Amino acid sequence: MDCLERIALRGETEHASIGLTDLRKVKRFEERLEKGLEMQRLARYTIGRAPGGLPRAQKRFNPTWRYLQSAFLMKGRRVVITGGAGFIGSNLAWELCAENEVAVVDDLSTGNLHNIKGLVDGGKVAFSRQSVTDADGLKAIFKGADFVLHQAAIPSVARSVRDPVATNEAGIRGTLSVLSAARETGVKKVVFASSSSVYGDTPTLPKHEGMIPRPMSPYAVTKLAGEHYCRLFTEIYGLKTVSLRYFNVYGPRQDPSSEYAAVIPRFISCALNGEPMPIYGDGMQTRDFTFVRDVVRANALAAESGAIVVYNIGSGRRVSVMELAQKVAEAVGVEPKVVHLPPRAGDVRDSLADITRARDGFSYSPTHSLEEGLRITVEWLKSGR
Ligand SMILES: NC(=O)c1ccc[n+]([C@@H]2O[C@H](COP(=O)([O-])OP(=O)(O)OC[C@H]3O[C@@H](n4cnc5c(N)ncnc54)[C@H](O)[C@@H]3O)[C@@H](O)[C@H]2O)c1
């Protein structure tokens, strides 16, 4: 975590402001930040919004954006996170609770209360154990909320192939009841966690939002249906919604132990335990891996902006699964060992996000390279938190 993120999380960004229009000041600020100086002084700063708004500030000061970006996360809002005990939802809760009132709804079917225990025990997050399929139960929680960040789902292609009914229940009925409850309680905007899986196995790369989706698994069908419901609720009822198509998210708090664990935590766990990393197929399939902090920023930026409809959220870079195994081994500091298994039904061959629309729409830009993200994730898994 960089200095400013830490400062923002501690809620210390007050008093003076760095004018984003003063490039020299920002440059000096960044140099001193890199050298580890200025912590005391920086703690007094608020990064004010530049005249012309966020997009202009980002365009003009791109080199420093990484440091300044977290200061633009939402503030003073009432936010409900569905699926907030899961991997992405708990990262949202940890980052947003510093400056906002946060409530989490989760049935703990794939998530773990441990992910947000510190926040719940410390009174920073209100937790309700319930299913998103219970629209009446949601209404009581959504009342007075500005934003609902809807992350709840059973997020596994393989599991959806085995049990499409359960995936459908949480994914489609759950999303419909979230939207209905949000509409009835006057929520300002719903941000829906969609998925790159809606594109299916199209050969065109990078994948852009104008392409015709071709879901290849029950999971992907639920995400596409969720996007359509979001759009319909905007068009018919005027509820603001935006769907973010996440591309292979990874980072701290992602469970390496589940049967349906994602590739990065699984690889790291194998490498740490001296076991071979399992690769389905030849390993030449490619993925666009997105660090979870970028997904948190995307949610905050999309909620606060006027963006509606569908946006890709990825890193804009792809690596093969074989290459990933190599990078994970480097991050852990071991020789790469892999074992090849048969390819899995429903898996797509290649994935790469075109992130132009999110960049133009709400100034989204990835801030962590894969190498950096892996290093942070390895440290987190090693720490056994
Ligand atoms: N992780 C990724 O790479 C990725 C990629 C694309 C999209 N997504 C989407 O992002 C969202 C979060 O995924 P994640 O990786 O954090 O998964 P996760 O399993 O860690 O989190 C999902 C959370 O939703 C909860 N949940 C499931 N069904 C529920 C229900 N009926 N009612 C209430 N809570 C319920 C689970 O208990 C869990 O805490 C999901 O919608 C997923 O489809 C994730």
The ligand as a Gaussian input file, in Angstrom:
#p B3LYP/6-31G(d) Opt

LIG

0 1
 N      -12.833000     -12.743000      -8.720000
 C      -12.900000     -12.551000     -10.015000
 O      -11.927000     -12.751000     -10.749000
 C      -14.171000     -12.055000     -10.663000
 C      -14.184000     -11.844000     -12.056000
 C      -15.353000     -11.407000     -12.644000
 C      -16.469000     -11.134000     -11.874000
 N      -16.440000     -11.360000     -10.529000
 C      -17.639000     -11.096000      -9.749000
 O      -17.293000     -10.297000      -8.631000
 C      -18.144000     -10.611000      -7.530000
 C      -17.314000     -10.936000      -6.309000
 O      -16.528000     -12.090000      -6.585000
 P      -15.445000     -12.644000      -5.565000
 O      -14.318000     -13.140000      -6.377000
 O      -15.208000     -11.677000      -4.500000
 O      -16.196000     -13.934000      -5.005000
 P      -16.474000     -14.382000      -3.498000
 O      -17.071000     -15.746000      -3.567000
 O      -15.282000     -14.215000      -2.672000
 O      -17.589000     -13.338000      -3.073000
 C      -18.957000     -13.501000      -3.369000
 C      -19.711000     -13.238000      -2.077000
 O      -21.112000     -13.315000      -2.343000
 C      -21.722000     -14.019000      -1.262000
 N      -22.969000     -14.593000      -1.764000
 C      -23.146000     -15.590000      -2.659000
 N      -24.457000     -15.818000      -2.844000
 C      -25.111000     -14.939000      -2.046000
 C      -26.471000     -14.686000      -1.783000
 N      -27.442000     -15.389000      -2.400000
 N      -26.799000     -13.729000      -0.895000
 C      -25.830000     -13.007000      -0.259000
 N      -24.522000     -13.211000      -0.476000
 C      -24.169000     -14.161000      -1.351000
 C      -20.715000     -15.070000      -0.864000
 O      -20.909000     -15.588000       0.437000
 C      -19.421000     -14.283000      -0.995000
 O      -19.082000     -13.630000       0.207000
 C      -19.024000     -11.765000      -8.001000
 O      -20.252000     -11.243000      -8.449000
 C      -18.261000     -12.343000      -9.156000
 O      -19.096000     -13.015000     -10.064000
 C      -15.309000     -11.816000      -9.898000

